Amino acid sequence: MSDPASSETPLRTTFKIKLNGDTLAIATVGQAYQFLTNFKSVEWMEFRSLHDDAVHALEGAADNAILVVQATNAVRALFVSAKLL
């Protein structure tokens, strides 16, 4: 299994989210994986199921680019629910 955090596989869209007043662009599997795994698990507790789905989908897409659509959709669902988009 390749390291998802270093994956440069592009997502199907670039997510632009506001965090602490700054806009953050997330365009690759690695960027999304780092964003989702660098925060404390408590911060994602409310969205645990969606968070787990997104992380697993990103791990899959890091190994197989065909899965990038599913990973993009999982990240989008999480960000929408967390009101980051």
PDB file of N, CA, C and O in Angstrom:
ATOM      1  N   MET A   1       0.850  -1.184   0.000  1.00  0.00           N
ATOM      2  CA  MET A   1       0.000   0.000   0.000  1.00  0.00           C
ATOM      3  C   MET A   1       0.883   1.231   0.000  1.00  0.00           C
ATOM      4  O   MET A   1       1.823   1.326   0.789  1.00  0.00           O
ATOM      5  N   SER A   2       0.585   2.176  -0.883  1.00  0.00           N
ATOM      6  CA  SER A   2       1.351   3.416  -0.919  1.00  0.00           C
ATOM      7  C   SER A   2       0.889   4.354   0.196  1.00  0.00           C
ATOM      8  O   SER A   2      -0.193   4.186   0.760  1.00  0.00           O
ATOM      9  N   ASP A   3       1.713   5.325   0.497  1.00  0.00           N
ATOM     10  CA  ASP A   3       1.399   6.277   1.568  1.00  0.00           C
ATOM     11  C   ASP A   3       0.358   7.280   1.080  1.00  0.00           C
ATOM     12  O   ASP A   3       0.665   8.105   0.220  1.00  0.00           O
ATOM     13  N   PRO A   4      -0.872   7.231   1.609  1.00  0.00           N
ATOM     14  CA  PRO A   4      -1.921   8.147   1.146  1.00  0.00           C
ATOM     15  C   PRO A   4      -1.570   9.616   1.367  1.00  0.00           C
ATOM     16  O   PRO A   4      -1.974  10.469   0.577  1.00  0.00           O
ATOM     17  N   ALA A   5      -0.836   9.919   2.415  1.00  0.00           N
ATOM     18  CA  ALA A   5      -0.509  11.317   2.725  1.00  0.00           C
ATOM     19  C   ALA A   5       0.403  11.939   1.679  1.00  0.00           C
ATOM     20  O   ALA A   5       0.428  13.162   1.538  1.00  0.00           O
ATOM     21  N   SER A   6       1.146  11.132   0.950  1.00  0.00           N
ATOM     22  CA  SER A   6       2.056  11.682  -0.056  1.00  0.00           C
ATOM     23  C   SER A   6       1.525  11.511  -1.477  1.00  0.00           C
ATOM     24  O   SER A   6       2.223  11.826  -2.441  1.00  0.00           O
ATOM     25  N   SER A   7       0.301  11.017  -1.613  1.00  0.00           N
ATOM     26  CA  SER A   7      -0.284  10.791  -2.933  1.00  0.00           C
ATOM     27  C   SER A   7      -0.557  12.118  -3.637  1.00  0.00           C
ATOM     28  O   SER A   7      -1.129  13.039  -3.054  1.00  0.00           O
ATOM     29  N   GLU A   8      -0.144  12.198  -4.881  1.00  0.00           N
ATOM     30  CA  GLU A   8      -0.407  13.391  -5.694  1.00  0.00           C
ATOM     31  C   GLU A   8      -1.508  13.141  -6.709  1.00  0.00           C
ATOM     32  O   GLU A   8      -1.669  13.912  -7.656  1.00  0.00           O
ATOM     33  N   THR A   9      -2.268  12.067  -6.519  1.00  0.00           N
ATOM     34  CA  THR A   9      -3.392  11.770  -7.400  1.00  0.00           C
ATOM     35  C   THR A   9      -4.423  12.884  -7.258  1.00  0.00           C
ATOM     36  O   THR A   9      -4.882  13.156  -6.149  1.00  0.00           O
ATOM     37  N   PRO A  10      -4.796  13.533  -8.362  1.00  0.00           N
ATOM     38  CA  PRO A  10      -5.754  14.641  -8.253  1.00  0.00           C
ATOM     39  C   PRO A  10      -7.166  14.142  -7.949  1.00  0.00           C
ATOM     40  O   PRO A  10      -7.607  13.116  -8.467  1.00  0.00           O
ATOM     41  N   LEU A  11      -7.852  14.887  -7.106  1.00  0.00           N
ATOM     42  CA  LEU A  11      -9.270  14.635  -6.871  1.00  0.00           C
ATOM     43  C   LEU A  11     -10.033  15.144  -8.093  1.00  0.00           C
ATOM     44  O   LEU A  11      -9.453  15.829  -8.936  1.00  0.00           O
ATOM     45  N   ARG A  12     -11.302  14.827  -8.199  1.00  0.00           N
ATOM     46  CA  ARG A  12     -12.103  15.266  -9.346  1.00  0.00           C
ATOM     47  C   ARG A  12     -12.464  16.744  -9.259  1.00  0.00           C
ATOM     48  O   ARG A  12     -12.964  17.311 -10.231  1.00  0.00           O
ATOM     49  N   THR A  13     -12.225  17.365  -8.138  1.00  0.00           N
ATOM     50  CA  THR A  13     -12.481  18.787  -7.949  1.00  0.00           C
ATOM     51  C   THR A  13     -11.486  19.324  -6.936  1.00  0.00           C
ATOM     52  O   THR A  13     -10.867  18.562  -6.194  1.00  0.00           O
ATOM     53  N   THR A  14     -11.339  20.629  -6.912  1.00  0.00           N
ATOM     54  CA  THR A  14     -10.534  21.267  -5.877  1.00  0.00           C
ATOM     55  C   THR A  14     -11.492  21.843  -4.850  1.00  0.00           C
ATOM     56  O   THR A  14     -12.332  22.683  -5.173  1.00  0.00           O
ATOM     57  N   PHE A  15     -11.361  21.392  -3.622  1.00  0.00           N
ATOM     58  CA  PHE A  15     -12.201  21.911  -2.541  1.00  0.00           C
ATOM     59  C   PHE A  15     -11.537  23.150  -1.971  1.00  0.00           C
ATOM     60  O   PHE A  15     -10.361  23.118  -1.609  1.00  0.00           O
ATOM     61  N   LYS A  16     -12.276  24.230  -1.890  1.00  0.00           N
ATOM     62  CA  LYS A  16     -11.768  25.452  -1.265  1.00  0.00           C
ATOM     63  C   LYS A  16     -12.600  25.691  -0.027  1.00  0.00           C
ATOM     64  O   LYS A  16     -13.788  26.005  -0.102  1.00  0.00           O
ATOM     65  N   ILE A  17     -11.949  25.534   1.122  1.00  0.00           N
ATOM     66  CA  ILE A  17     -12.657  25.677   2.387  1.00  0.00           C
ATOM     67  C   ILE A  17     -12.037  26.798   3.201  1.00  0.00           C
ATOM     68  O   ILE A  17     -10.848  27.091   3.079  1.00  0.00           O
ATOM     69  N   LYS A  18     -12.856  27.414   4.025  1.00  0.00           N
ATOM     70  CA  LYS A  18     -12.371  28.465   4.919  1.00  0.00           C
ATOM     71  C   LYS A  18     -12.087  27.848   6.274  1.00  0.00           C
ATOM     72  O   LYS A  18     -12.923  27.149   6.847  1.00  0.00           O
ATOM     73  N   LEU A  19     -10.895  28.119   6.773  1.00  0.00           N
ATOM     74  CA  LEU A  19     -10.484  27.586   8.055  1.00  0.00           C
ATOM     75  C   LEU A  19      -9.726  28.674   8.792  1.00  0.00           C
ATOM     76  O   LEU A  19      -8.674  29.126   8.340  1.00  0.00           O
ATOM     77  N   ASN A  20     -10.262  29.089   9.925  1.00  0.00           N
ATOM     78  CA  ASN A  20      -9.650  30.155  10.725  1.00  0.00           C
ATOM     79  C   ASN A  20      -9.422  31.425   9.906  1.00  0.00           C
ATOM     80  O   ASN A  20      -8.410  32.107  10.070  1.00  0.00           O
ATOM     81  N   GLY A  21     -10.370  31.733   9.028  1.00  0.00           N
ATOM     82  CA  GLY A  21     -10.292  32.951   8.233  1.00  0.00           C
ATOM     83  C   GLY A  21      -9.451  32.834   6.971  1.00  0.00           C
ATOM     84  O   GLY A  21      -9.432  33.768   6.169  1.00  0.00           O
ATOM     85  N   ASP A  22      -8.766  31.739   6.770  1.00  0.00           N
ATOM     86  CA  ASP A  22      -7.945  31.532   5.586  1.00  0.00           C
ATOM     87  C   ASP A  22      -8.619  30.528   4.662  1.00  0.00           C
ATOM     88  O   ASP A  22      -9.308  29.617   5.123  1.00  0.00           O
ATOM     89  N   THR A  23      -8.420  30.696   3.354  1.00  0.00           N
ATOM     90  CA  THR A  23      -8.941  29.746   2.389  1.00  0.00           C
ATOM     91  C   THR A  23      -7.883  28.691   2.116  1.00  0.00           C
ATOM     92  O   THR A  23      -6.727  29.007   1.835  1.00  0.00           O
ATOM     93  N   LEU A  24      -8.289  27.450   2.201  1.00  0.00           N
ATOM     94  CA  LEU A  24      -7.404  26.318   1.990  1.00  0.00           C
ATOM     95  C   LEU A  24      -7.910  25.550   0.773  1.00  0.00           C
ATOM     96  O   LEU A  24      -9.084  25.184   0.707  1.00  0.00           O
ATOM     97  N   ALA A  25      -7.023  25.308  -0.187  1.00  0.00           N
ATOM     98  CA  ALA A  25      -7.382  24.533  -1.373  1.00  0.00           C
ATOM     99  C   ALA A  25      -6.900  23.096  -1.191  1.00  0.00           C
ATOM    100  O   ALA A  25      -5.746  22.851  -0.841  1.00  0.00           O
ATOM    101  N   ILE A  26      -7.799  22.163  -1.433  1.00  0.00           N
ATOM    102  CA  ILE A  26      -7.477  20.746  -1.335  1.00  0.00           C
ATOM    103  C   ILE A  26      -7.759  20.142  -2.703  1.00  0.00           C
ATOM    104  O   ILE A  26      -8.911  20.043  -3.126  1.00  0.00           O
ATOM    105  N   ALA A  27      -6.683  19.737  -3.395  1.00  0.00           N
ATOM    106  CA  ALA A  27      -6.819  19.277  -4.777  1.00  0.00           C
ATOM    107  C   ALA A  27      -6.350  17.846  -5.010  1.00  0.00           C
ATOM    108  O   ALA A  27      -6.653  17.266  -6.053  1.00  0.00           O
ATOM    109  N   THR A  28      -5.614  17.263  -4.061  1.00  0.00           N
ATOM    110  CA  THR A  28      -5.086  15.919  -4.269  1.00  0.00           C
ATOM    111  C   THR A  28      -5.520  14.970  -3.150  1.00  0.00           C
ATOM    112  O   THR A  28      -5.970  15.394  -2.086  1.00  0.00           O
ATOM    113  N   VAL A  29      -5.370  13.685  -3.424  1.00  0.00           N
ATOM    114  CA  VAL A  29      -5.676  12.667  -2.417  1.00  0.00           C
ATOM    115  C   VAL A  29      -4.825  12.913  -1.174  1.00  0.00           C
ATOM    116  O   VAL A  29      -5.331  12.838  -0.054  1.00  0.00           O
ATOM    117  N   GLY A  30      -3.551  13.204  -1.358  1.00  0.00           N
ATOM    118  CA  GLY A  30      -2.645  13.436  -0.232  1.00  0.00           C
ATOM    119  C   GLY A  30      -3.040  14.633   0.612  1.00  0.00           C
ATOM    120  O   GLY A  30      -3.009  14.568   1.841  1.00  0.00           O
ATOM    121  N   GLN A  31      -3.412  15.728  -0.043  1.00  0.00           N
ATOM    122  CA  GLN A  31      -3.824  16.921   0.705  1.00  0.00           C
ATOM    123  C   GLN A  31      -5.080  16.644   1.518  1.00  0.00           C
ATOM    124  O   GLN A  31      -5.173  17.041   2.679  1.00  0.00           O
ATOM    125  N   ALA A  32      -6.043  15.964   0.913  1.00  0.00           N
ATOM    126  CA  ALA A  32      -7.286  15.646   1.626  1.00  0.00           C
ATOM    127  C   ALA A  32      -7.011  14.697   2.790  1.00  0.00           C
ATOM    128  O   ALA A  32      -7.549  14.873   3.883  1.00  0.00           O
ATOM    129  N   TYR A  33      -6.173  13.696   2.550  1.00  0.00           N
ATOM    130  CA  TYR A  33      -5.848  12.730   3.598  1.00  0.00           C
ATOM    131  C   TYR A  33      -5.152  13.421   4.772  1.00  0.00           C
ATOM    132  O   TYR A  33      -5.476  13.160   5.931  1.00  0.00           O
ATOM    133  N   GLN A  34      -4.209  14.293   4.473  1.00  0.00           N
ATOM    134  CA  GLN A  34      -3.508  15.015   5.539  1.00  0.00           C
ATOM    135  C   GLN A  34      -4.477  15.899   6.316  1.00  0.00           C
ATOM    136  O   GLN A  34      -4.418  15.952   7.544  1.00  0.00           O
ATOM    137  N   PHE A  35      -5.365  16.590   5.612  1.00  0.00           N
ATOM    138  CA  PHE A  35      -6.327  17.461   6.280  1.00  0.00           C
ATOM    139  C   PHE A  35      -7.225  16.659   7.218  1.00  0.00           C
ATOM    140  O   PHE A  35      -7.499  17.090   8.338  1.00  0.00           O
ATOM    141  N   LEU A  36      -7.677  15.503   6.768  1.00  0.00           N
ATOM    142  CA  LEU A  36      -8.609  14.704   7.574  1.00  0.00           C
ATOM    143  C   LEU A  36      -7.930  13.966   8.716  1.00  0.00           C
ATOM    144  O   LEU A  36      -8.576  13.654   9.717  1.00  0.00           O
ATOM    145  N   THR A  37      -6.654  13.685   8.587  1.00  0.00           N
ATOM    146  CA  THR A  37      -5.981  12.911   9.630  1.00  0.00           C
ATOM    147  C   THR A  37      -5.148  13.763  10.575  1.00  0.00           C
ATOM    148  O   THR A  37      -4.720  13.262  11.614  1.00  0.00           O
ATOM    149  N   ASN A  38      -4.902  15.020  10.261  1.00  0.00           N
ATOM    150  CA  ASN A  38      -4.093  15.867  11.136  1.00  0.00           C
ATOM    151  C   ASN A  38      -4.888  16.517  12.257  1.00  0.00           C
ATOM    152  O   ASN A  38      -4.305  16.955  13.249  1.00  0.00           O
ATOM    153  N   PHE A  39      -6.202  16.587  12.120  1.00  0.00           N
ATOM    154  CA  PHE A  39      -7.018  17.139  13.189  1.00  0.00           C
ATOM    155  C   PHE A  39      -7.250  16.070  14.244  1.00  0.00           C
ATOM    156  O   PHE A  39      -7.223  14.875  13.948  1.00  0.00           O
ATOM    157  N   LYS A  40      -7.473  16.498  15.449  1.00  0.00           N
ATOM    158  CA  LYS A  40      -7.763  15.558  16.533  1.00  0.00           C
ATOM    159  C   LYS A  40      -9.050  14.805  16.210  1.00  0.00           C
ATOM    160  O   LYS A  40      -9.980  15.369  15.633  1.00  0.00           O
ATOM    161  N   SER A  41      -9.097  13.562  16.577  1.00  0.00           N
ATOM    162  CA  SER A  41     -10.276  12.752  16.285  1.00  0.00           C
ATOM    163  C   SER A  41     -11.531  13.314  16.944  1.00  0.00           C
ATOM    164  O   SER A  41     -12.639  13.084  16.459  1.00  0.00           O
ATOM    165  N   VAL A  42     -11.371  14.047  18.039  1.00  0.00           N
ATOM    166  CA  VAL A  42     -12.520  14.640  18.730  1.00  0.00           C
ATOM    167  C   VAL A  42     -13.223  15.640  17.814  1.00  0.00           C
ATOM    168  O   VAL A  42     -14.446  15.766  17.858  1.00  0.00           O
ATOM    169  N   GLU A  43     -12.461  16.347  16.989  1.00  0.00           N
ATOM    170  CA  GLU A  43     -13.047  17.350  16.109  1.00  0.00           C
ATOM    171  C   GLU A  43     -13.931  16.720  15.037  1.00  0.00           C
ATOM    172  O   GLU A  43     -14.833  17.381  14.522  1.00  0.00           O
ATOM    173  N   TRP A  44     -13.692  15.466  14.694  1.00  0.00           N
ATOM    174  CA  TRP A  44     -14.489  14.784  13.687  1.00  0.00           C
ATOM    175  C   TRP A  44     -15.527  13.851  14.309  1.00  0.00           C
ATOM    176  O   TRP A  44     -16.260  13.181  13.582  1.00  0.00           O
ATOM    177  N   MET A  45     -15.603  13.795  15.642  1.00  0.00           N
ATOM    178  CA  MET A  45     -16.462  12.834  16.331  1.00  0.00           C
ATOM    179  C   MET A  45     -17.913  12.906  15.851  1.00  0.00           C
ATOM    180  O   MET A  45     -18.558  11.872  15.676  1.00  0.00           O
ATOM    181  N   GLU A  46     -18.422  14.101  15.639  1.00  0.00           N
ATOM    182  CA  GLU A  46     -19.807  14.264  15.211  1.00  0.00           C
ATOM    183  C   GLU A  46     -20.047  13.641  13.835  1.00  0.00           C
ATOM    184  O   GLU A  46     -21.164  13.239  13.510  1.00  0.00           O
ATOM    185  N   PHE A  47     -18.994  13.569  13.042  1.00  0.00           N
ATOM    186  CA  PHE A  47     -19.091  13.073  11.674  1.00  0.00           C
ATOM    187  C   PHE A  47     -18.272  11.797  11.500  1.00  0.00           C
ATOM    188  O   PHE A  47     -17.724  11.547  10.426  1.00  0.00           O
ATOM    189  N   ARG A  48     -18.191  11.004  12.542  1.00  0.00           N
ATOM    190  CA  ARG A  48     -17.284   9.843  12.558  1.00  0.00           C
ATOM    191  C   ARG A  48     -17.475   8.902  11.370  1.00  0.00           C
ATOM    192  O   ARG A  48     -16.500   8.505  10.732  1.00  0.00           O
ATOM    193  N   SER A  49     -18.703   8.550  11.074  1.00  0.00           N
ATOM    194  CA  SER A  49     -18.964   7.611   9.987  1.00  0.00           C
ATOM    195  C   SER A  49     -18.514   8.195   8.648  1.00  0.00           C
ATOM    196  O   SER A  49     -17.836   7.523   7.871  1.00  0.00           O
ATOM    197  N   LEU A  50     -18.890   9.440   8.384  1.00  0.00           N
ATOM    198  CA  LEU A  50     -18.482  10.090   7.136  1.00  0.00           C
ATOM    199  C   LEU A  50     -16.966  10.274   7.082  1.00  0.00           C
ATOM    200  O   LEU A  50     -16.358  10.122   6.022  1.00  0.00           O
ATOM    201  N   HIS A  51     -16.360  10.599   8.217  1.00  0.00           N
ATOM    202  CA  HIS A  51     -14.906  10.773   8.292  1.00  0.00           C
ATOM    203  C   HIS A  51     -14.211   9.451   7.970  1.00  0.00           C
ATOM    204  O   HIS A  51     -13.276   9.412   7.171  1.00  0.00           O
ATOM    205  N   ASP A  52     -14.671   8.377   8.593  1.00  0.00           N
ATOM    206  CA  ASP A  52     -14.075   7.057   8.342  1.00  0.00           C
ATOM    207  C   ASP A  52     -14.226   6.658   6.871  1.00  0.00           C
ATOM    208  O   ASP A  52     -13.292   6.137   6.261  1.00  0.00           O
ATOM    209  N   ASP A  53     -15.414   6.911   6.309  1.00  0.00           N
ATOM    210  CA  ASP A  53     -15.644   6.596   4.893  1.00  0.00           C
ATOM    211  C   ASP A  53     -14.678   7.365   4.002  1.00  0.00           C
ATOM    212  O   ASP A  53     -14.101   6.801   3.073  1.00  0.00           O
ATOM    213  N   ALA A  54     -14.502   8.657   4.288  1.00  0.00           N
ATOM    214  CA  ALA A  54     -13.616   9.499   3.475  1.00  0.00           C
ATOM    215  C   ALA A  54     -12.164   9.042   3.587  1.00  0.00           C
ATOM    216  O   ALA A  54     -11.466   8.956   2.576  1.00  0.00           O
ATOM    217  N   VAL A  55     -11.709   8.751   4.784  1.00  0.00           N
ATOM    218  CA  VAL A  55     -10.326   8.322   4.984  1.00  0.00           C
ATOM    219  C   VAL A  55     -10.081   6.996   4.258  1.00  0.00           C
ATOM    220  O   VAL A  55      -9.058   6.838   3.592  1.00  0.00           O
ATOM    221  N   HIS A  56     -10.999   6.057   4.381  1.00  0.00           N
ATOM    222  CA  HIS A  56     -10.836   4.760   3.710  1.00  0.00           C
ATOM    223  C   HIS A  56     -10.871   4.929   2.189  1.00  0.00           C
ATOM    224  O   HIS A  56     -10.112   4.274   1.474  1.00  0.00           O
ATOM    225  N   ALA A  57     -11.746   5.799   1.697  1.00  0.00           N
ATOM    226  CA  ALA A  57     -11.825   6.035   0.258  1.00  0.00           C
ATOM    227  C   ALA A  57     -10.530   6.675  -0.258  1.00  0.00           C
ATOM    228  O   ALA A  57     -10.064   6.337  -1.346  1.00  0.00           O
ATOM    229  N   LEU A  58      -9.956   7.587   0.511  1.00  0.00           N
ATOM    230  CA  LEU A  58      -8.699   8.223   0.115  1.00  0.00           C
ATOM    231  C   LEU A  58      -7.553   7.215   0.122  1.00  0.00           C
ATOM    232  O   LEU A  58      -6.685   7.250  -0.751  1.00  0.00           O
ATOM    233  N   GLU A  59      -7.551   6.326   1.096  1.00  0.00           N
ATOM    234  CA  GLU A  59      -6.526   5.280   1.132  1.00  0.00           C
ATOM    235  C   GLU A  59      -6.629   4.391  -0.104  1.00  0.00           C
ATOM    236  O   GLU A  59      -5.615   4.008  -0.687  1.00  0.00           O
ATOM    237  N   GLY A  60      -7.851   4.066  -0.496  1.00  0.00           N
ATOM    238  CA  GLY A  60      -8.051   3.269  -1.697  1.00  0.00           C
ATOM    239  C   GLY A  60      -7.616   3.993  -2.953  1.00  0.00           C
ATOM    240  O   GLY A  60      -7.003   3.395  -3.837  1.00  0.00           O
ATOM    241  N   ALA A  61      -7.929   5.282  -3.039  1.00  0.00           N
ATOM    242  CA  ALA A  61      -7.568   6.073  -4.214  1.00  0.00           C
ATOM    243  C   ALA A  61      -6.058   6.282  -4.317  1.00  0.00           C
ATOM    244  O   ALA A  61      -5.528   6.451  -5.415  1.00  0.00           O
ATOM    245  N   ALA A  62      -5.368   6.271  -3.183  1.00  0.00           N
ATOM    246  CA  ALA A  62      -3.913   6.396  -3.207  1.00  0.00           C
ATOM    247  C   ALA A  62      -3.285   5.187  -3.887  1.00  0.00           C
ATOM    248  O   ALA A  62      -2.230   5.300  -4.510  1.00  0.00           O
ATOM    249  N   ASP A  63      -3.929   4.037  -3.768  1.00  0.00           N
ATOM    250  CA  ASP A  63      -3.436   2.804  -4.389  1.00  0.00           C
ATOM    251  C   ASP A  63      -3.985   2.587  -5.793  1.00  0.00           C
ATOM    252  O   ASP A  63      -3.335   1.955  -6.625  1.00  0.00           O
ATOM    253  N   ASN A  64      -5.172   3.107  -6.058  1.00  0.00           N
ATOM    254  CA  ASN A  64      -5.835   2.843  -7.325  1.00  0.00           C
ATOM    255  C   ASN A  64      -6.596   4.102  -7.753  1.00  0.00           C
ATOM    256  O   ASN A  64      -7.643   4.423  -7.191  1.00  0.00           O
ATOM    257  N   ALA A  65      -6.066   4.802  -8.743  1.00  0.00           N
ATOM    258  CA  ALA A  65      -6.643   6.081  -9.181  1.00  0.00           C
ATOM    259  C   ALA A  65      -8.073   5.940  -9.695  1.00  0.00           C
ATOM    260  O   ALA A  65      -8.801   6.931  -9.769  1.00  0.00           O
ATOM    261  N   ILE A  66      -8.479   4.741 -10.045  1.00  0.00           N
ATOM    262  CA  ILE A  66      -9.862   4.537 -10.504  1.00  0.00           C
ATOM    263  C   ILE A  66     -10.849   4.872  -9.393  1.00  0.00           C
ATOM    264  O   ILE A  66     -12.000   5.216  -9.664  1.00  0.00           O
ATOM    265  N   LEU A  67     -10.405   4.773  -8.149  1.00  0.00           N
ATOM    266  CA  LEU A  67     -11.282   5.022  -7.001  1.00  0.00           C
ATOM    267  C   LEU A  67     -11.358   6.493  -6.605  1.00  0.00           C
ATOM    268  O   LEU A  67     -11.961   6.827  -5.586  1.00  0.00           O
ATOM    269  N   VAL A  68     -10.750   7.382  -7.405  1.00  0.00           N
ATOM    270  CA  VAL A  68     -10.707   8.796  -7.026  1.00  0.00           C
ATOM    271  C   VAL A  68     -12.100   9.440  -7.037  1.00  0.00           C
ATOM    272  O   VAL A  68     -12.352  10.366  -6.266  1.00  0.00           O
ATOM    273  N   VAL A  69     -12.993   8.970  -7.886  1.00  0.00           N
ATOM    274  CA  VAL A  69     -14.352   9.534  -7.917  1.00  0.00           C
ATOM    275  C   VAL A  69     -15.065   9.245  -6.602  1.00  0.00           C
ATOM    276  O   VAL A  69     -15.693  10.132  -6.024  1.00  0.00           O
ATOM    277  N   GLN A  70     -14.969   8.007  -6.130  1.00  0.00           N
ATOM    278  CA  GLN A  70     -15.589   7.649  -4.861  1.00  0.00           C
ATOM    279  C   GLN A  70     -14.952   8.432  -3.714  1.00  0.00           C
ATOM    280  O   GLN A  70     -15.650   8.863  -2.796  1.00  0.00           O
ATOM    281  N   ALA A  71     -13.634   8.617  -3.759  1.00  0.00           N
ATOM    282  CA  ALA A  71     -12.951   9.377  -2.713  1.00  0.00           C
ATOM    283  C   ALA A  71     -13.403  10.828  -2.724  1.00  0.00           C
ATOM    284  O   ALA A  71     -13.660  11.406  -1.668  1.00  0.00           O
ATOM    285  N   THR A  72     -13.502  11.420  -3.910  1.00  0.00           N
ATOM    286  CA  THR A  72     -13.962  12.808  -4.023  1.00  0.00           C
ATOM    287  C   THR A  72     -15.369  12.949  -3.453  1.00  0.00           C
ATOM    288  O   THR A  72     -15.652  13.895  -2.717  1.00  0.00           O
ATOM    289  N   ASN A  73     -16.241  12.018  -3.789  1.00  0.00           N
ATOM    290  CA  ASN A  73     -17.622  12.068  -3.287  1.00  0.00           C
ATOM    291  C   ASN A  73     -17.678  11.906  -1.774  1.00  0.00           C
ATOM    292  O   ASN A  73     -18.478  12.567  -1.112  1.00  0.00           O
ATOM    293  N   ALA A  74     -16.841  11.040  -1.220  1.00  0.00           N
ATOM    294  CA  ALA A  74     -16.825  10.831   0.231  1.00  0.00           C
ATOM    295  C   ALA A  74     -16.319  12.079   0.956  1.00  0.00           C
ATOM    296  O   ALA A  74     -16.859  12.458   1.995  1.00  0.00           O
ATOM    297  N   VAL A  75     -15.285  12.715   0.409  1.00  0.00           N
ATOM    298  CA  VAL A  75     -14.760  13.945   1.011  1.00  0.00           C
ATOM    299  C   VAL A  75     -15.806  15.057   0.907  1.00  0.00           C
ATOM    300  O   VAL A  75     -16.009  15.811   1.858  1.00  0.00           O
ATOM    301  N   ARG A  76     -16.461  15.157  -0.233  1.00  0.00           N
ATOM    302  CA  ARG A  76     -17.501  16.179  -0.418  1.00  0.00           C
ATOM    303  C   ARG A  76     -18.629  15.981   0.601  1.00  0.00           C
ATOM    304  O   ARG A  76     -19.078  16.945   1.221  1.00  0.00           O
ATOM    305  N   ALA A  77     -19.084  14.745   0.774  1.00  0.00           N
ATOM    306  CA  ALA A  77     -20.162  14.475   1.730  1.00  0.00           C
ATOM    307  C   ALA A  77     -19.762  14.892   3.140  1.00  0.00           C
ATOM    308  O   ALA A  77     -20.570  15.469   3.867  1.00  0.00           O
ATOM    309  N   LEU A  78     -18.535  14.609   3.529  1.00  0.00           N
ATOM    310  CA  LEU A  78     -18.051  14.995   4.848  1.00  0.00           C
ATOM    311  C   LEU A  78     -17.989  16.518   4.987  1.00  0.00           C
ATOM    312  O   LEU A  78     -18.465  17.077   5.976  1.00  0.00           O
ATOM    313  N   PHE A  79     -17.404  17.179   3.998  1.00  0.00           N
ATOM    314  CA  PHE A  79     -17.261  18.640   4.071  1.00  0.00           C
ATOM    315  C   PHE A  79     -18.614  19.347   4.080  1.00  0.00           C
ATOM    316  O   PHE A  79     -18.789  20.346   4.776  1.00  0.00           O
ATOM    317  N   VAL A  80     -19.561  18.834   3.315  1.00  0.00           N
ATOM    318  CA  VAL A  80     -20.910  19.434   3.292  1.00  0.00           C
ATOM    319  C   VAL A  80     -21.567  19.266   4.666  1.00  0.00           C
ATOM    320  O   VAL A  80     -22.124  20.217   5.214  1.00  0.00           O
ATOM    321  N   SER A  81     -21.498  18.058   5.215  1.00  0.00           N
ATOM    322  CA  SER A  81     -22.105  17.814   6.521  1.00  0.00           C
ATOM    323  C   SER A  81     -21.458  18.652   7.622  1.00  0.00           C
ATOM    324  O   SER A  81     -22.131  19.101   8.550  1.00  0.00           O
ATOM    325  N   ALA A  82     -20.143  18.859   7.507  1.00  0.00           N
ATOM    326  CA  ALA A  82     -19.420  19.650   8.504  1.00  0.00           C
ATOM    327  C   ALA A  82     -19.518  21.145   8.215  1.00  0.00           C
ATOM    328  O   ALA A  82     -18.940  21.963   8.931  1.00  0.00           O
ATOM    329  N   LYS A  83     -20.249  21.493   7.165  1.00  0.00           N
ATOM    330  CA  LYS A  83     -20.448  22.896   6.752  1.00  0.00           C
ATOM    331  C   LYS A  83     -19.130  23.608   6.481  1.00  0.00           C
ATOM    332  O   LYS A  83     -18.943  24.774   6.827  1.00  0.00           O
ATOM    333  N   LEU A  84     -18.217  22.861   5.843  1.00  0.00           N
ATOM    334  CA  LEU A  84     -16.947  23.455   5.421  1.00  0.00           C
ATOM    335  C   LEU A  84     -17.015  23.954   3.990  1.00  0.00           C
ATOM    336  O   LEU A  84     -16.148  24.712   3.554  1.00  0.00           O
ATOM    337  N   LEU A  85     -18.041  23.536   3.251  1.00  0.00           N
ATOM    338  CA  LEU A  85     -18.234  24.013   1.873  1.00  0.00           C
ATOM    339  C   LEU A  85     -19.450  24.894   1.818  1.00  0.00           C
ATOM    340  O   LEU A  85     -19.796  25.403   0.753  1.00  0.00           O
TER     341      LEU A  85
END
